[in-house]
Amino acid sequence: MKSLRCLTIVLNNLPPEYEIVLGYLTYHSGKLYNQALYLLKNKLAKVNMFELYNKLNSSIHLKALYPYHHEVSGVWVYHHHPIS
């Protein structure tokens, strides 16, 4: 019998903007996990963070999760890469 792993976190009474951000992050991280698992199961990549990153570098899900930032008047401003 194959065991499945699942993590469930219940957060009650969140403001709507938090729900939107968490939904966005969990969606893209789940899709990226599935892409990495596919590469590993089909032996298209080794269990190596750098090799996986290089293979998944063009993934829209990685780009959606990878923030870029810049400094404006001494304050760091974070943005997400635009999805193209």
CORMOCOR-V842239 format. One record per residue. N is the residue number from 1. RES is the residue in one small letter. SS is DSSP state (H for helix, E for strand, C for the rest). PHI is phi as a letter, one per 30 degrees, with the letter a starting at -180 (999 if undefined). PSI is psi in radians with two decimals (none if undefined). Layout:
BEGIN
n:N res:RES ss:SS phi:PHI psi:PSI
n:N res:RES ss:SS phi:PHI psi:PSI
END
This chain:
BEGIN
n:1 res:m ss:C phi:999 psi:2.29
n:2 res:k ss:C phi:d psi:2.26
n:3 res:s ss:C phi:c psi:2.49
n:4 res:l ss:C phi:c psi:2.54
n:5 res:r ss:C phi:c psi:2.33
n:6 res:c ss:C phi:b psi:2.39
n:7 res:l ss:C phi:c psi:2.15
n:8 res:t ss:C phi:c psi:2.23
n:9 res:i ss:C phi:b psi:2.17
n:10 res:v ss:C phi:c psi:2.14
n:11 res:l ss:C phi:c psi:2.04
n:12 res:n ss:C phi:c psi:2.68
n:13 res:n ss:C phi:h psi:0.76
n:14 res:l ss:C phi:d psi:2.53
n:15 res:p ss:C phi:d psi:2.63
n:16 res:p ss:H phi:e psi:-0.64
n:17 res:e ss:H phi:d psi:-0.54
n:18 res:y ss:H phi:d psi:-0.71
n:19 res:e ss:H phi:d psi:-0.71
n:20 res:i ss:H phi:d psi:-0.82
n:21 res:v ss:H phi:d psi:-0.80
n:22 res:l ss:H phi:d psi:-0.69
n:23 res:g ss:H phi:d psi:-0.74
n:24 res:y ss:H phi:d psi:-0.84
n:25 res:l ss:H phi:d psi:-0.74
n:26 res:t ss:H phi:d psi:-0.60
n:27 res:y ss:H phi:d psi:-0.93
n:28 res:h ss:H phi:d psi:-0.62
n:29 res:s ss:H phi:d psi:-0.65
n:30 res:g ss:H phi:d psi:-0.75
n:31 res:k ss:H phi:d psi:-0.69
n:32 res:l ss:H phi:d psi:-0.71
n:33 res:y ss:H phi:e psi:-0.78
n:34 res:n ss:H phi:d psi:-0.68
n:35 res:q ss:H phi:d psi:-0.74
n:36 res:a ss:H phi:d psi:-0.74
n:37 res:l ss:H phi:d psi:-0.68
n:38 res:y ss:H phi:d psi:-0.80
n:39 res:l ss:H phi:d psi:-0.73
n:40 res:l ss:H phi:d psi:-0.77
n:41 res:k ss:H phi:d psi:-0.59
n:42 res:n ss:C phi:c psi:0.20
n:43 res:k ss:C phi:h psi:0.65
n:44 res:l ss:C phi:c psi:-0.16
n:45 res:a ss:C phi:a psi:2.70
n:46 res:k ss:C phi:c psi:2.85
n:47 res:v ss:C phi:d psi:1.39
n:48 res:n ss:C phi:b psi:2.14
n:49 res:m ss:H phi:e psi:-0.72
n:50 res:f ss:H phi:d psi:-0.69
n:51 res:e ss:H phi:d psi:-0.75
n:52 res:l ss:H phi:d psi:-0.76
n:53 res:y ss:H phi:d psi:-0.77
n:54 res:n ss:H phi:d psi:-0.67
n:55 res:k ss:H phi:d psi:-0.57
n:56 res:l ss:H phi:c psi:0.11
n:57 res:n ss:C phi:e psi:-0.53
n:58 res:s ss:C phi:c psi:0.04
n:59 res:s ss:C phi:d psi:2.31
n:60 res:i ss:H phi:d psi:-0.51
n:61 res:h ss:H phi:d psi:-0.61
n:62 res:l ss:H phi:d psi:-0.75
n:63 res:k ss:H phi:d psi:-0.60
n:64 res:a ss:H phi:d psi:-0.48
n:65 res:l ss:H phi:c psi:-0.32
n:66 res:y ss:C phi:d psi:1.87
n:67 res:p ss:E phi:d psi:2.67
n:68 res:y ss:E phi:b psi:2.72
n:69 res:h ss:E phi:b psi:2.83
n:70 res:h ss:E phi:a psi:2.86
n:71 res:e ss:E phi:c psi:2.25
n:72 res:v ss:E phi:b psi:1.99
n:73 res:s ss:C phi:h psi:0.76
n:74 res:g ss:C phi:i psi:0.05
n:75 res:v ss:E phi:c psi:2.27
n:76 res:w ss:E phi:d psi:2.24
n:77 res:v ss:E phi:c psi:2.22
n:78 res:y ss:E phi:c psi:2.42
n:79 res:h ss:E phi:b psi:2.84
n:80 res:h ss:E phi:c psi:2.60
n:81 res:h ss:C phi:d psi:2.44
n:82 res:p ss:C phi:d psi:2.48
n:83 res:i ss:C phi:d psi:2.13
n:84 res:s ss:C phi:c psi:none
END
